Amino acid sequence: MSRRRSIRTYSFLGLVMAAFSIFLLSGCAGGPSQEELSLLEEKRQAVEAAQKQVEEKKAEKARLERKVAEKKATKKALEEKRDATKAALTEMD
């Protein structure tokens, strides 16, 4: 029984060591190539440009929302003035 146990233990340890070795060797591969680095830089610049565009669009949206709010307030004031004028004309008759 103990011989079977020791064979299993050594087999398991051998398997674990092999997996660990493969893991280490795959991590030791060379660094990124120049092509990969330039592609990464292009993507980084594209992301920065997209983020800048998003910020510009958000600012434009906020400006337009303020403009709409101002126009709504002006419209409401003019409607109130129109209603007051209509009421005054009705009272004159």
C-alpha positions in Angstrom: 0.0 0.0 0.0 2.7 2.5 0.9 4.5 1.8 -2.4 1.3 2.7 -4.4 0.9 5.8 -2.2 4.4 7.0 -2.9 4.1 6.3 -6.6 0.9 8.4 -6.7 2.5 11.1 -4.6 5.5 11.3 -6.9 3.4 11.2 -10.0 1.2 14.0 -8.7 4.3 16.1 -7.7 5.8 15.4 -11.1 2.6 16.6 -12.8 2.6 19.8 -10.6 6.2 20.5 -11.4 5.7 20.0 -15.1 2.7 22.4 -15.1 4.7 24.9 -13.0 7.6 24.7 -15.4 5.4 25.3 -18.4 3.9 28.3 -16.6 7.3 29.8 -15.9 8.6 29.1 -19.4 5.6 30.7 -21.1 6.2 33.8 -18.9 9.8 34.1 -20.0 8.9 34.7 -23.7 10.4 37.8 -25.2 8.7 41.2 -24.6 6.3 42.8 -27.1 7.6 43.5 -30.6 8.0 47.0 -32.0 4.9 46.4 -34.1 2.9 45.5 -31.0 4.2 48.5 -29.2 3.3 50.9 -32.1 -0.2 49.3 -32.3 -0.6 49.8 -28.6 0.4 53.4 -28.9 -2.0 54.0 -31.8 -4.8 52.5 -29.8 -3.9 54.7 -26.7 -4.0 57.8 -28.9 -7.3 56.7 -30.4 -8.7 56.3 -26.9 -7.5 59.7 -25.8 -9.0 61.3 -28.9 -12.3 59.5 -28.3 -12.3 60.6 -24.6 -11.6 64.2 -25.6 -14.5 64.1 -28.1 -16.8 62.7 -25.5 -15.9 65.6 -23.1 -16.5 68.1 -25.9 -19.9 66.6 -26.7 -20.9 66.6 -23.0 -20.0 70.3 -22.8 -21.9 71.0 -26.0 -24.9 69.1 -24.6 -24.8 71.0 -21.4 -24.7 74.3 -23.3 -27.6 73.3 -25.5 -29.6 72.2 -22.5 -29.0 75.6 -20.9 -30.1 77.3 -24.1 -33.3 75.2 -24.2 -34.1 76.0 -20.6 -33.6 79.7 -21.3 -35.9 79.5 -24.3 -38.6 77.6 -22.3 -38.4 80.3 -19.6 -38.8 83.0 -22.2 -41.7 81.2 -23.8 -43.4 80.8 -20.4 -42.9 84.5 -19.6 -44.3 85.5 -23.0 -47.3 83.2 -22.6 -48.1 84.7 -19.2 -47.8 88.2 -20.7 -50.1 87.1 -23.6 -52.6 85.7 -21.1 -52.5 88.9 -19.1 -53.1 91.0 -22.2 -56.0 88.8 -23.2 -57.5 89.1 -19.8 -57.1 92.9 -19.9 -58.7 93.1 -23.3 -61.6 91.0 -22.1 -62.2 93.3 -19.1 -62.2 96.4 -21.5 -65.1 95.0 -23.5 
